[in-house]
Amino acid sequence: MHRPDISSHMALFMVRYGEIALKSPGVRKRFERVLGQNIASRFEKSGKECRIQVERGRIFLWSDDADFAALAISRTFGVVSYSQVTETSSAREDIFRVAIEVSKQHFRKGTRFRVTARRSGQHDYTSMELARDTGSAVFLANEALRPKVDLTHPELEIFVEVRQNRSYIYIGSEPGPGGMPLGTQGRMLGLVKKPRDIAACWLMMKRGCRVIVVADDAAFAQGLTAWDQNLKVLVGEYSDIPKLARNRRADGLCLGWGTDEFDSHGAEMVEMGMPMFYPLIGMGREEIDGLIARISA
């Protein structure tokens, strides 16, 4: 597998996605491309550089600003999880060496650990053999600290992922928002008058929809700009929503209503003559409040 010419000082991230993998080959490739472009766009808008390589099941990103890269990836829809990784060859000796280097950054006296390995491609070892042998190498290299192997409840888990002739060693992963890449689905108008409307718009964005926000104050929708840096906010244009939707070529209207508002105003919305979406309709108050806090964090 060809690798771009990347300086060794750059941080490398492995990005994972979920639902995209279930699509047909043509759609999957398009969604992978959009996901990579969405991540790269965040760097471009901040005047920073990165290198991205899209592979089946994974996206690899190199950046000389690890903190910014982690933040950008974590706010990109379609990302299920990501890890900062160390790359080496698929040779066992190289994997042992890097795993030992990684372990020494985290081991303390009596650390309980395990090694989890997975691989794709043809190799002269199985995943189980690789995990066992890497664990032995790590144990012996840290023997003075009296580590303990704990396969059930480890304090520290070292992951080894082998993909063809390359390997990636890392400790844990961080969650992304999941969902579908922004811009792969339709376009929505989101009426934003209160915090729960922000949550409704965010959920539609998570499903891959571009949302045009209609609000009394642009600042009220500021929490969403961290998730879509190209977010369009229309201030005070409530007078003719159907006309606005046609002019903006929106496919539907997003509302943050609960069952009480739906019961009292639902009939009025039928006259809009366009699809209506109520993403929060089955969610409890505590769940919605948690979502609002996450969006603005």
Summary of the structure (lengths in Angstrom):
residues: 297
radius of gyration: 23.2
end to end distance: 38.5
largest distance: 74.5
contacts: 921
relative contact order: 0.12
helix: 39%
strand: 26%
